[in-house]
Amino acid sequence: MSLLFKNVKQLIFDIDQFIETVEQGVLVFKEGVVNYIEGEKTSFSDKIQQIDKLEADADKLQRKIDDKFYRYSILPQNVGDIEEMLDKLDEIIDISKDNLYQFEAELPFIPKELKSEFIRLTEISTEAALAVFPASRSFFREPLKVKDMLSKVYFYERETDKIAINIKRKLFHEMNDLRLSQKMHLRYFTLHIETVSDKAETLADLLSILALKMSI
């Protein structure tokens, strides 16, 4: 029994480390987008390297966690649900990395009139993700508290949608000096940034269901 307790304790530690790595990836994504918008090329390149490493570290940790679940038969009745949750967490850092690479590859031109709005969009979209991580940690310790912790995720996701719509309206209704191709390109990057909050919302929906199952 003591060995099982030790294995469970170590597993929870590894999961906490995994969540922290994903969280760091989201923060690097936010800083990287701001670096790009502000024209800070060296800092932006550093963020690309950082998110590469963090995403690779997250993948290694996830494989390590999966291995422990099956090697030590920990929580066999819940392993499928927990692995689904970890997959949704991994999607957040994956999309953050992919989106940052889209900026590096496509070099979107962001007019000065939209810089503050794109920065605000990035900040609020990442806030949705940052709000889901505490709930993910509580899932293993106090599942009954998880649902109440998710309200911020939904709030920031809705705010992200509002800011994105305002950017699109400004692009297509006011900025007549831009070509249609430029407008479409910026709309595309608006959607990229929104996906971070969308992934957080998807995880929040899953956590709400799984926490209820764990508490029954």
C-alpha positions as CSV (number, residue, x, y, z in Angstrom):
1,M,0.0,0.0,0.0
2,S,2.9,2.4,0.9
3,L,4.4,1.7,-2.6
4,L,1.1,2.5,-4.3
5,F,0.8,5.7,-2.3
6,K,4.4,6.6,-3.3
7,N,3.6,6.0,-7.0
8,V,0.4,8.0,-6.8
9,K,2.2,10.9,-5.1
10,Q,4.9,10.8,-7.8
11,L,2.3,10.7,-10.5
12,I,0.5,13.7,-9.2
13,F,3.9,15.5,-9.0
14,D,4.6,14.7,-12.7
15,I,1.1,15.9,-13.7
16,D,1.7,19.2,-11.8
17,Q,5.0,19.5,-13.7
18,F,3.2,18.8,-17.0
19,I,0.5,21.5,-16.3
20,E,3.2,24.0,-15.3
21,T,5.1,23.3,-18.6
22,V,1.9,23.9,-20.6
23,E,1.3,27.1,-18.6
24,Q,4.8,28.3,-19.3
25,G,4.2,27.6,-23.0
26,V,1.1,29.8,-23.0
27,L,3.0,32.7,-21.3
28,V,5.7,32.4,-23.9
29,F,3.1,32.5,-26.7
30,K,1.6,35.7,-25.3
31,E,5.0,37.3,-24.9
32,G,6.1,36.1,-28.4
33,V,3.0,37.6,-30.1
34,V,3.6,40.9,-28.3
35,N,7.3,40.8,-29.3
36,Y,6.2,40.3,-32.9
37,I,3.7,43.1,-32.9
38,E,6.2,45.5,-31.3
39,G,8.9,44.6,-33.8
40,E,11.2,43.0,-31.2
41,K,12.8,40.5,-33.5
42,T,15.5,39.1,-31.2
43,S,13.0,38.6,-28.3
44,F,10.5,37.0,-30.7
45,S,13.2,34.5,-32.0
46,D,14.0,33.7,-28.4
47,K,10.3,32.9,-27.7
48,I,10.2,30.5,-30.7
49,Q,13.1,28.6,-29.2
50,Q,11.6,28.6,-25.8
51,I,8.2,27.3,-26.9
52,D,9.9,24.6,-28.9
53,K,11.7,23.3,-25.8
54,L,8.6,23.6,-23.6
55,E,6.4,21.7,-26.1
56,A,9.0,18.9,-26.3
57,D,9.3,18.8,-22.5
58,A,5.5,18.6,-22.2
59,D,5.4,15.6,-24.7
60,K,8.1,13.8,-22.7
61,L,6.2,14.3,-19.4
62,Q,3.0,13.1,-20.9
63,R,4.6,9.9,-22.1
64,K,6.2,9.5,-18.7
65,I,2.7,9.9,-17.0
66,D,1.1,7.5,-19.4
67,D,3.7,4.9,-18.7
68,K,3.2,5.2,-15.0
69,F,-0.5,4.8,-15.3
70,Y,-0.2,1.4,-17.0
71,R,3.0,0.2,-15.3
72,Y,1.7,0.6,-11.8
73,S,-2.1,0.2,-12.5
74,I,-2.9,3.6,-10.9
75,L,-6.5,4.7,-10.9
76,P,-7.4,2.1,-13.6
77,Q,-11.1,3.1,-13.5
78,N,-10.3,6.8,-14.2
79,V,-7.2,6.4,-16.5
80,G,-9.1,7.0,-19.7
81,D,-10.7,10.2,-18.4
82,I,-7.4,11.5,-17.0
83,E,-5.6,10.8,-20.2
84,E,-8.3,12.7,-22.2
85,M,-7.8,15.7,-19.9
86,L,-4.0,15.5,-20.4
87,D,-4.5,15.4,-24.2
88,K,-6.7,18.6,-24.0
89,L,-4.0,20.3,-22.0
90,D,-1.3,19.2,-24.5
91,E,-3.5,20.7,-27.3
92,I,-3.2,24.1,-25.6
93,I,0.6,24.1,-25.8
94,D,0.6,22.5,-29.3
95,I,-1.7,25.3,-30.7
96,S,0.3,28.0,-28.9
97,K,3.5,26.7,-30.6
98,D,1.8,26.3,-34.0
99,N,0.4,29.8,-33.8
100,L,3.7,31.4,-32.9
101,Y,5.3,29.6,-35.9
102,Q,2.5,31.0,-38.1
103,F,3.7,34.5,-37.2
104,E,7.3,33.5,-37.9
105,A,6.4,31.9,-41.3
106,E,3.9,34.3,-42.7
107,L,5.0,37.7,-41.3
108,P,1.6,39.3,-41.1
109,F,1.6,43.1,-41.5
110,I,-0.3,44.6,-38.5
111,P,-1.2,48.3,-39.0
112,K,-0.4,50.6,-36.0
113,E,-4.1,51.2,-35.7
114,L,-4.7,47.6,-34.7
115,K,-1.6,46.8,-32.7
116,S,-3.2,47.6,-29.3
117,E,-6.2,45.5,-30.2
118,F,-4.2,42.5,-31.3
119,I,-2.2,42.7,-28.1
120,R,-5.4,42.9,-26.1
121,L,-6.8,39.9,-28.0
122,T,-3.7,37.9,-27.2
123,E,-3.7,38.9,-23.5
124,I,-7.4,37.9,-23.0
125,S,-7.2,34.7,-25.0
126,T,-4.3,33.5,-23.0
127,E,-6.0,34.6,-19.8
128,A,-8.7,32.0,-20.6
129,A,-6.0,29.3,-20.7
130,L,-4.2,30.6,-17.6
131,A,-7.6,30.4,-15.8
132,V,-8.1,26.7,-16.6
133,F,-4.7,25.5,-15.1
134,P,-5.6,26.0,-11.4
135,A,-8.8,24.0,-12.0
136,S,-6.8,21.2,-13.7
137,R,-4.6,21.0,-10.6
138,S,-7.5,20.9,-8.3
139,F,-9.1,18.1,-10.2
140,F,-6.8,15.6,-8.4
141,R,-7.1,17.1,-5.0
142,E,-10.5,18.8,-4.6
143,P,-12.7,17.8,-7.5
144,L,-15.8,19.4,-5.9
145,K,-14.2,22.8,-6.3
146,V,-13.3,22.5,-10.0
147,K,-16.6,23.7,-11.4
148,D,-16.6,26.9,-9.4
149,M,-13.1,27.6,-10.6
150,L,-14.0,27.5,-14.3
151,S,-16.2,30.7,-14.5
152,K,-13.1,32.8,-15.4
153,V,-12.3,30.5,-18.3
154,Y,-15.8,31.1,-19.8
155,F,-15.6,34.8,-19.1
156,Y,-12.3,35.3,-20.8
157,E,-13.4,33.1,-23.8
158,R,-16.4,35.3,-24.3
159,E,-14.3,38.5,-24.0
160,T,-11.9,37.1,-26.6
161,D,-14.8,36.6,-29.0
162,K,-15.9,40.2,-28.5
163,I,-12.5,41.6,-29.1
164,A,-12.0,39.4,-32.2
165,I,-15.4,40.6,-33.7
166,N,-14.4,44.2,-33.1
167,I,-11.1,43.7,-34.9
168,K,-12.9,42.1,-37.8
169,R,-15.5,44.9,-38.0
170,K,-12.7,47.5,-38.0
171,L,-10.8,45.6,-40.7
172,F,-13.8,45.2,-43.1
173,H,-15.8,48.3,-42.3
174,E,-13.2,51.0,-41.6
175,M,-9.8,50.2,-42.9
176,N,-10.3,51.0,-46.6
177,D,-6.6,51.6,-47.2
178,L,-5.9,47.9,-46.8
179,R,-6.3,45.4,-49.6
180,L,-8.8,42.6,-49.3
181,S,-5.9,40.1,-49.1
182,Q,-4.4,42.0,-46.2
183,K,-7.8,42.0,-44.4
184,M,-8.2,38.3,-44.9
185,H,-4.7,37.7,-43.7
186,L,-5.3,39.6,-40.5
187,R,-8.7,37.9,-40.0
188,Y,-6.8,34.6,-40.3
189,F,-4.4,35.6,-37.5
190,T,-7.3,36.8,-35.3
191,L,-8.7,33.3,-35.6
192,H,-5.2,31.9,-34.7
193,I,-5.1,33.8,-31.5
194,E,-8.7,33.0,-30.6
195,T,-8.0,29.2,-30.8
196,V,-6.0,29.4,-27.5
197,S,-9.1,30.4,-25.6
198,D,-11.2,28.0,-27.6
199,K,-9.0,25.1,-26.5
200,A,-9.2,26.3,-22.9
201,E,-13.0,26.3,-23.1
202,T,-13.0,22.8,-24.5
203,L,-10.8,21.7,-21.5
204,A,-13.1,23.5,-19.1
205,D,-16.1,21.7,-20.4
206,L,-14.3,18.3,-20.0
207,L,-13.1,19.2,-16.5
208,S,-16.6,20.1,-15.4
209,I,-17.9,16.7,-16.5
210,L,-14.9,14.7,-15.1
211,A,-14.9,16.5,-11.7
212,L,-18.6,15.5,-11.3
213,K,-17.8,11.9,-12.1
214,M,-14.9,11.8,-9.7
215,S,-17.0,13.3,-6.9
216,I,-19.8,10.7,-7.2
